Amino acid sequence: MSSDEQSRKGLLAAALAFVIWGLFPLYWHLLKAVPSDQIIAHRIVWSAVLLCVLLCARQGLQWLRTILASPRTFWLLGAASLLIGANWSLYIWAVNAGHVVETSLGYFINPLLSVLLGVLVLGERLRRPQWLAVGIAALGVIWLTWQTGRAPWIAIGLSATFGVYGLLRKLVKVEPVAGIGVESLFLLLPALAWLVWAETGHGGAFLSGGWGPGVMSLLVLAGAVSAVPLIAFTYGVQRVPLSTVGLLQYIGPTLQFLTGVLFFREPFGPDRLVGFACIWAALLIFAADGWRVSRRR
């Protein structure tokens, strides 16, 4: 496969991932009857089951042996699993607690954080417009903090965990599905233990059928809903530049923002608009600079 074709497929895969993530609030809203901690645990368990079955059917245990042969890769994936687990947990709790708009802010900030991580960790250099974009975005966060009397910790937590996760997956050269399979194994036992505890008289109703077949089916399907965009994202991030991935990330938060305002009717007054406008202006500067540079090249 030519490098151009690989880049094109990587671009489409990453875009698909962000579209699915952007529409996630609608899916998790259907599971509002289920406590957030149990949604997260079911999401981890069914993702792990799906991925391991697919990998074993295709390669036996060779995928696991290959990764175990490289301790660095294994432990980097372990660190990535903790980050994505924290990201999932915070995101699902925030959506079902009525903070969809703030979750979108986190993913609007994330591309700019990816740029900073590229500077601090990968030794990349920023152009002046990129520094300007980062500065304006920082002003937006400061404004929102001052207006609400608290830092937008949901947005900051989501952007930080996913930004560092993307960096680790950029550093780990491993087949995407196999990498996510190992990540899911790191989280599987804690998630199973939590579900067993919940089902033994602590609010769980999956085994008893108390949530109904519709909700139970959605919990099982959460595995596929979670795994597919993550596979697409890791496939894409290894085939296109990190700066391009940063531009594509605007798709997800835009859809989330529209969902929060138009579907969930979350409040969005002038005070929040000013902060978001700073973030959007920063992203516009960043995108325009990236487009200008790519045209020149």
C-alpha positions as CSV (number, residue, x, y, z in Angstrom):
1,M,0.0,0.0,0.0
2,S,1.4,3.4,-1.0
3,S,2.1,6.1,1.7
4,D,-0.5,8.3,0.1
5,E,-3.1,5.6,0.4
6,Q,-2.1,4.8,4.0
7,S,-2.4,8.5,4.9
8,R,-5.8,8.7,3.2
9,K,-7.1,5.7,5.1
10,G,-5.6,7.0,8.3
11,L,-7.4,10.3,7.8
12,L,-10.8,8.6,7.2
13,A,-10.3,6.4,10.2
14,A,-9.5,9.3,12.5
15,A,-12.4,11.3,11.2
16,L,-14.8,8.4,11.8
17,A,-13.6,8.1,15.4
18,F,-14.3,11.8,16.1
19,V,-17.8,11.6,14.6
20,I,-18.7,8.6,16.8
21,W,-17.2,10.3,19.9
22,G,-19.1,13.5,19.1
23,L,-22.4,11.6,19.1
24,F,-21.6,9.6,22.3
25,P,-23.7,11.8,24.6
26,L,-26.9,10.6,22.9
27,Y,-25.9,6.9,23.5
28,W,-24.9,7.3,27.2
29,H,-28.1,9.3,27.8
30,L,-30.1,6.1,27.0
31,L,-28.3,4.5,30.0
32,K,-29.2,7.2,32.6
33,A,-31.0,4.5,34.7
34,V,-27.6,2.8,35.3
35,P,-25.1,4.3,37.8
36,S,-22.1,5.8,36.0
37,D,-19.6,3.6,37.7
38,Q,-21.4,0.5,36.4
39,I,-21.7,1.9,32.9
40,I,-17.9,2.4,32.9
41,A,-17.3,-1.1,34.2
42,H,-19.6,-2.7,31.6
43,R,-18.0,-0.6,28.9
44,I,-14.5,-2.0,29.9
45,V,-15.6,-5.6,30.3
46,W,-17.5,-5.9,27.0
47,S,-14.8,-4.0,25.1
48,A,-12.2,-6.5,26.5
49,V,-14.3,-9.5,25.5
50,L,-15.0,-8.2,22.0
51,L,-11.3,-7.3,21.3
52,C,-9.8,-10.5,22.8
53,V,-12.2,-12.7,20.9
54,L,-11.4,-10.9,17.6
55,L,-7.7,-11.0,18.2
56,C,-7.6,-14.7,19.3
57,A,-9.8,-15.7,16.3
58,R,-7.4,-13.9,14.0
59,Q,-4.0,-14.6,15.6
60,G,-4.4,-17.0,18.5
61,L,-2.2,-15.6,21.3
62,Q,0.5,-14.3,19.1
63,W,-0.7,-10.7,19.5
64,L,-0.2,-10.9,23.2
65,R,3.2,-12.7,23.0
66,T,4.5,-10.0,20.6
67,I,3.7,-7.2,23.0
68,L,4.9,-9.1,26.1
69,A,8.3,-9.6,24.3
70,S,8.8,-5.8,24.6
71,P,8.5,-4.7,28.2
72,R,8.6,-1.0,27.2
73,T,5.6,-1.4,24.9
74,F,3.7,-3.5,27.5
75,W,4.1,-0.9,30.3
76,L,3.5,2.1,28.0
77,L,0.2,0.4,27.0
78,G,-0.5,-0.1,30.7
79,A,0.0,3.6,31.3
80,A,-2.3,4.4,28.3
81,S,-5.0,2.1,29.8
82,L,-5.0,4.1,33.0
83,L,-5.4,7.3,31.1
84,I,-8.2,6.1,28.8
85,G,-10.0,4.5,31.8
86,A,-9.8,7.8,33.7
87,N,-11.0,9.7,30.5
88,W,-14.0,7.3,30.1
89,S,-14.9,7.5,33.7
90,L,-14.9,11.3,33.9
91,Y,-16.7,11.6,30.5
92,I,-19.6,9.3,31.3
93,W,-20.1,10.8,34.7
94,A,-20.1,14.3,33.2
95,V,-22.6,13.5,30.4
96,N,-25.1,11.9,32.8
97,A,-24.7,14.6,35.3
98,G,-25.7,17.3,32.7
99,H,-22.3,18.7,31.8
100,V,-22.2,17.9,28.0
101,V,-21.2,21.4,27.1
102,E,-18.2,21.4,29.4
103,T,-17.1,18.0,28.0
104,S,-17.1,19.6,24.6
105,L,-14.9,22.4,26.0
106,G,-12.4,19.7,27.1
107,Y,-12.1,18.3,23.6
108,F,-11.9,21.8,22.1
109,I,-8.9,22.4,24.3
110,N,-7.4,19.0,23.5
111,P,-5.9,19.9,20.1
112,L,-4.0,22.8,21.6
113,L,-2.8,20.6,24.4
114,S,-1.5,18.1,21.8
115,V,0.5,20.9,20.3
116,L,2.1,21.7,23.6
117,L,2.9,18.1,24.3
118,G,4.6,17.9,20.9
119,V,6.8,20.8,22.0
120,L,7.5,19.6,25.5
121,V,7.9,15.8,24.8
122,L,8.7,15.4,21.1
123,G,10.8,18.5,20.7
124,E,8.6,20.1,18.1
125,R,8.7,23.8,17.5
126,L,5.7,26.1,17.3
127,R,5.3,29.0,14.9
128,R,4.2,32.4,16.1
129,P,0.5,31.9,15.1
130,Q,0.5,28.6,17.1
131,W,1.8,30.3,20.2
132,L,-0.8,33.0,19.7
133,A,-3.5,30.3,19.5
134,V,-2.3,28.7,22.7
135,G,-2.3,32.0,24.5
136,I,-5.8,33.0,23.5
137,A,-7.1,29.5,24.5
138,A,-5.5,30.0,27.9
139,L,-7.3,33.4,28.3
140,G,-10.5,31.6,27.5
141,V,-10.0,29.1,30.3
142,I,-9.0,31.9,32.7
143,W,-12.2,33.8,31.8
144,L,-14.4,30.7,32.4
145,T,-12.7,30.1,35.7
146,W,-13.3,33.7,36.8
147,Q,-16.9,33.8,35.7
148,T,-17.9,30.5,37.4
149,G,-15.6,30.8,40.4
150,R,-14.0,27.5,39.7
151,A,-11.7,26.1,37.1
152,P,-13.5,24.0,34.3
153,W,-12.0,20.9,35.9
154,I,-14.1,18.5,33.8
155,A,-12.8,20.1,30.6
156,I,-9.2,20.2,31.9
157,G,-9.3,16.6,33.1
158,L,-10.7,15.3,29.8
159,S,-8.2,17.2,27.6
160,A,-5.3,16.2,29.8
161,T,-6.0,12.5,30.0
162,F,-6.9,12.1,26.3
163,G,-4.0,14.3,25.2
164,V,-1.4,12.3,27.0
165,Y,-3.1,9.1,25.8
166,G,-2.8,10.2,22.2
167,L,0.9,11.0,22.8
168,L,1.6,7.5,24.3
169,R,-0.2,5.8,21.4
170,K,2.0,7.9,19.0
171,L,5.1,6.6,20.8
172,V,4.0,3.0,20.9
173,K,4.5,1.3,17.5
174,V,2.1,-1.6,17.8
175,E,-0.8,-2.9,15.7
176,P,-3.8,-0.8,16.8
177,V,-6.3,-3.6,17.7
178,A,-3.6,-5.5,19.6
179,G,-2.6,-2.4,21.5
180,I,-6.1,-1.7,22.6
181,G,-6.6,-5.4,23.5
182,V,-3.7,-5.2,25.9
183,E,-5.1,-1.9,27.3
184,S,-8.4,-3.6,27.9
185,L,-6.8,-6.5,29.8
186,F,-5.1,-4.1,32.2
187,L,-8.6,-2.7,33.1
188,L,-10.5,-6.0,32.9
189,L,-10.0,-7.5,36.4
190,P,-10.8,-4.3,38.3
191,A,-13.9,-3.7,36.2
192,L,-15.1,-7.3,36.7
193,A,-14.5,-7.1,40.5
194,W,-16.5,-3.9,40.6
195,L,-19.4,-5.5,38.7
196,V,-19.4,-8.6,41.0
197,W,-19.5,-6.3,44.0
198,A,-22.4,-4.3,42.5
199,E,-24.4,-7.4,41.6
200,T,-24.1,-8.7,45.2
201,G,-26.6,-6.3,46.6
202,H,-24.9,-2.9,45.9
203,G,-27.1,-1.5,43.2
204,G,-26.4,-3.8,40.3
205,A,-29.4,-5.1,38.3
206,F,-27.8,-6.6,35.2
207,L,-28.0,-10.3,36.1
208,S,-31.4,-10.0,37.7
209,G,-32.8,-8.3,34.5
210,G,-33.9,-5.3,36.6
211,W,-32.9,-2.8,34.0
212,G,-34.9,-4.4,31.2
213,P,-33.6,-6.1,28.0
214,G,-33.2,-2.8,26.2
215,V,-30.8,-1.3,28.7
216,M,-29.0,-4.6,29.2
217,S,-28.4,-4.8,25.4
218,L,-27.1,-1.2,25.3
219,L,-24.6,-2.1,28.1
220,V,-23.3,-5.1,26.1
221,L,-23.1,-3.1,22.9
222,A,-21.2,-0.4,24.8
223,G,-18.2,-2.7,24.2
224,A,-18.4,-2.3,20.4
225,V,-19.4,1.3,20.6
226,S,-16.3,2.0,22.6
227,A,-13.8,-0.2,20.8
228,V,-14.6,0.8,17.2
229,P,-13.7,4.5,17.4
230,L,-10.7,3.7,19.6
231,I,-9.4,1.3,17.0
232,A,-10.1,3.8,14.3
233,F,-8.3,6.6,16.2
234,T,-5.1,4.5,16.9
235,Y,-5.1,3.4,13.3
236,G,-5.3,7.0,12.1
237,V,-2.9,8.5,14.7
238,Q,-0.1,6.2,13.5
239,R,-0.6,7.1,9.8
240,V,-1.1,10.9,9.8
241,P,0.9,13.7,11.5
242,L,-0.2,14.6,15.1
243,S,-1.0,18.1,13.9
244,T,-3.5,16.7,11.4
245,V,-5.1,14.6,14.1
246,G,-5.3,17.8,16.2
247,L,-7.3,19.5,13.4
248,L,-9.7,16.5,13.0
249,Q,-10.4,16.6,16.7
250,Y,-12.6,19.7,16.2
251,I,-15.3,17.3,14.8
252,G,-16.0,15.6,18.1
253,P,-16.4,18.6,20.4
254,T,-18.4,20.5,17.8
255,L,-21.0,17.7,17.7
256,Q,-20.9,17.4,21.5
257,F,-21.5,21.1,21.9
258,L,-24.4,21.1,19.5
259,T,-25.9,18.1,21.3
260,G,-25.5,19.7,24.7
261,V,-27.1,23.0,23.6
262,L,-29.8,21.8,21.1
263,F,-30.7,18.4,22.5
264,F,-30.1,18.5,26.2
265,R,-30.9,22.2,26.5
266,E,-28.0,23.0,28.8
267,P,-27.6,26.7,29.7
268,F,-25.2,28.7,27.5
269,G,-25.3,32.4,28.4
270,P,-23.1,35.3,27.3
271,D,-20.6,34.6,30.1
272,R,-19.8,31.1,28.8
273,L,-20.0,32.4,25.2
274,V,-17.0,34.7,25.8
275,G,-14.8,31.9,27.1
276,F,-15.8,29.5,24.3
277,A,-15.3,32.3,21.7
278,C,-11.7,32.6,22.9
279,I,-11.2,28.8,22.4
280,W,-12.9,28.9,19.0
281,A,-10.8,31.9,17.9
282,A,-7.6,30.1,19.0
283,L,-8.7,27.0,17.0
284,L,-9.4,29.1,14.0
285,I,-5.9,30.7,14.1
286,F,-4.4,27.3,14.6
287,A,-6.3,25.7,11.7
288,A,-5.6,28.7,9.4
289,D,-1.9,28.5,10.1
290,G,-1.9,24.7,9.5
291,W,-3.7,25.2,6.2
292,R,-1.3,28.0,5.1
293,V,1.7,25.9,5.8
294,S,0.3,22.8,4.1
295,R,-0.5,24.9,1.0
296,R,3.0,26.3,0.9
297,R,4.5,22.8,1.1
